[in-house]
């Protein structure tokens, strides 16, 4: 299960402009902690 989770979160997606869910999540966390 952990392998599939890692694979899904690091897979670039067209709907996200070929960014990964993981990198977008990290970006939003940075924005939250900066506030």
N, CA, C and O atoms as CSV, one atom per row, in Angstrom:
chain,resi,resn,atom,element,x,y,z
A,1,UNK,N,N,0.832,-1.192,0.000
A,1,UNK,CA,C,0.000,0.000,0.000
A,1,UNK,C,C,0.872,1.250,0.000
A,1,UNK,O,O,0.576,2.215,-0.705
A,2,UNK,N,N,1.934,1.237,0.778
A,2,UNK,CA,C,2.836,2.383,0.829
A,2,UNK,C,C,3.469,2.673,-0.515
A,2,UNK,O,O,3.637,3.836,-0.884
A,3,UNK,N,N,3.828,1.616,-1.261
A,3,UNK,CA,C,4.420,1.791,-2.586
A,3,UNK,C,C,3.440,2.474,-3.528
A,3,UNK,O,O,3.820,3.388,-4.260
A,4,UNK,N,N,2.201,2.045,-3.518
A,4,UNK,CA,C,1.182,2.630,-4.403
A,4,UNK,C,C,0.904,4.075,-4.006
A,4,UNK,O,O,0.730,4.932,-4.873
A,5,UNK,N,N,0.862,4.350,-2.724
A,5,UNK,CA,C,0.666,5.725,-2.255
A,5,UNK,C,C,1.782,6.624,-2.761
A,5,UNK,O,O,1.522,7.714,-3.271
A,6,UNK,N,N,3.019,6.174,-2.621
A,6,UNK,CA,C,4.171,6.955,-3.100
A,6,UNK,C,C,4.093,7.161,-4.609
A,6,UNK,O,O,4.343,8.262,-5.099
A,7,UNK,N,N,3.754,6.123,-5.335
A,7,UNK,CA,C,3.653,6.206,-6.790
A,7,UNK,C,C,2.581,7.215,-7.219
A,7,UNK,O,O,2.798,8.013,-8.131
A,8,UNK,N,N,1.429,7.170,-6.556
A,8,UNK,CA,C,0.335,8.068,-6.940
A,8,UNK,C,C,0.660,9.526,-6.607
A,8,UNK,O,O,0.285,10.425,-7.360
A,9,UNK,N,N,1.340,9.768,-5.511
A,9,UNK,CA,C,1.637,11.135,-5.100
A,9,UNK,C,C,2.817,11.743,-5.837
A,9,UNK,O,O,3.002,12.959,-5.802
A,10,UNK,N,N,3.614,10.927,-6.500
A,10,UNK,CA,C,4.766,11.449,-7.238
A,10,UNK,C,C,4.569,11.369,-8.752
A,10,UNK,O,O,5.500,11.620,-9.517
A,11,UNK,N,N,3.379,11.027,-9.172
A,11,UNK,CA,C,3.077,10.921,-10.598
A,11,UNK,C,C,2.572,12.266,-11.125
A,11,UNK,O,O,1.545,12.757,-10.657
A,12,UNK,N,N,3.282,12.876,-12.097
A,12,UNK,CA,C,2.792,14.133,-12.656
A,12,UNK,C,C,1.435,13.928,-13.329
A,12,UNK,O,O,1.204,12.910,-13.982
A,13,UNK,N,N,0.549,14.897,-13.164
A,13,UNK,CA,C,-0.806,14.772,-13.697
A,13,UNK,C,C,-1.128,15.928,-14.621
A,13,UNK,O,O,-0.813,17.082,-14.332
A,14,UNK,N,N,-1.756,15.604,-15.730
A,14,UNK,CA,C,-2.129,16.603,-16.719
A,14,UNK,C,C,-3.056,17.652,-16.111
A,14,UNK,O,O,-2.906,18.842,-16.389
A,15,UNK,N,N,-4.006,17.227,-15.291
A,15,UNK,CA,C,-4.974,18.143,-14.686
A,15,UNK,C,C,-4.294,19.148,-13.752
A,15,UNK,O,O,-4.859,20.204,-13.469
A,16,UNK,N,N,-3.099,18.833,-13.276
A,16,UNK,CA,C,-2.341,19.723,-12.397
A,16,UNK,C,C,-1.208,20.417,-13.158
A,16,UNK,O,O,-0.212,20.823,-12.559
A,17,UNK,N,N,-1.358,20.549,-14.461
A,17,UNK,CA,C,-0.317,21.134,-15.324
A,17,UNK,C,C,0.992,20.368,-15.209
A,17,UNK,O,O,2.068,20.962,-15.154
A,18,UNK,N,N,0.892,19.062,-15.172
A,18,UNK,CA,C,2.024,18.141,-15.127
A,18,UNK,C,C,2.882,18.316,-13.876
A,18,UNK,O,O,4.081,18.038,-13.890
A,19,UNK,N,N,2.259,18.775,-12.804
A,19,UNK,CA,C,2.918,18.805,-11.502
A,19,UNK,C,C,2.410,17.620,-10.701
A,19,UNK,O,O,1.393,17.013,-11.037
A,20,UNK,N,N,3.125,17.303,-9.650
A,20,UNK,CA,C,2.712,16.170,-8.831
A,20,UNK,C,C,1.850,16.650,-7.668
A,20,UNK,O,O,2.011,17.780,-7.206
A,21,UNK,N,N,0.936,15.806,-7.191
A,21,UNK,CA,C,0.153,16.167,-6.012
A,21,UNK,C,C,1.062,16.465,-4.810
A,21,UNK,O,O,0.764,17.345,-4.002
A,22,UNK,N,N,2.147,15.738,-4.703
A,22,UNK,CA,C,3.063,15.929,-3.584
A,22,UNK,C,C,3.687,17.330,-3.594
A,22,UNK,O,O,3.754,17.982,-2.552
A,23,UNK,N,N,4.141,17.792,-4.758
A,23,UNK,CA,C,4.778,19.105,-4.795
A,23,UNK,C,C,3.764,20.228,-4.552
A,23,UNK,O,O,4.099,21.237,-3.932
A,24,UNK,N,N,2.541,20.062,-5.029
A,24,UNK,CA,C,1.519,21.073,-4.772
A,24,UNK,C,C,1.143,21.118,-3.294
A,24,UNK,O,O,0.934,22.193,-2.731
A,25,UNK,N,N,1.059,19.958,-2.677
A,25,UNK,CA,C,0.757,19.889,-1.256
A,25,UNK,C,C,1.843,20.586,-0.446
A,25,UNK,O,O,1.544,21.351,0.470
A,26,UNK,N,N,3.099,20.323,-0.781
A,26,UNK,CA,C,4.215,20.968,-0.094
A,26,UNK,C,C,4.179,22.481,-0.285
A,26,UNK,O,O,4.480,23.231,0.644
A,27,UNK,N,N,3.815,22.929,-1.479
A,27,UNK,CA,C,3.725,24.357,-1.762
A,27,UNK,C,C,2.659,25.011,-0.875
A,27,UNK,O,O,2.899,26.067,-0.289
A,28,UNK,N,N,1.498,24.390,-0.779
A,28,UNK,CA,C,0.429,24.940,0.045
A,28,UNK,C,C,0.776,24.904,1.532
A,28,UNK,O,O,0.403,25.813,2.273
A,29,UNK,N,N,1.473,23.882,1.971
A,29,UNK,CA,C,1.915,23.846,3.364
A,29,UNK,C,C,2.882,24.987,3.651
A,29,UNK,O,O,2.802,25.616,4.705
A,30,UNK,N,N,3.789,25.256,2.724
A,30,UNK,CA,C,4.716,26.376,2.891
A,30,UNK,C,C,3.960,27.698,3.013
A,30,UNK,O,O,4.314,28.549,3.829
A,31,UNK,N,N,2.909,27.867,2.193
A,31,UNK,CA,C,2.117,29.088,2.255
A,31,UNK,C,C,1.395,29.218,3.598
A,31,UNK,O,O,1.296,30.315,4.148
A,32,UNK,N,N,0.900,28.115,4.117
A,32,UNK,CA,C,0.201,28.133,5.399
A,32,UNK,C,C,1.163,28.497,6.532
A,32,UNK,O,O,0.845,29.325,7.387
A,33,UNK,N,N,2.341,27.869,6.529
A,33,UNK,CA,C,3.298,28.117,7.600
A,33,UNK,C,C,3.928,29.494,7.510
A,33,UNK,O,O,4.411,30.009,8.519
A,34,UNK,N,N,3.937,30.107,6.334
A,34,UNK,CA,C,4.511,31.447,6.169
A,34,UNK,C,C,3.571,32.512,6.735
A,34,UNK,O,O,4.005,33.608,7.091
A,35,UNK,N,N,2.300,32.185,6.814
A,35,UNK,CA,C,1.306,33.178,7.295
A,35,UNK,C,C,1.366,33.367,8.794
A,35,UNK,O,O,0.603,34.159,9.347
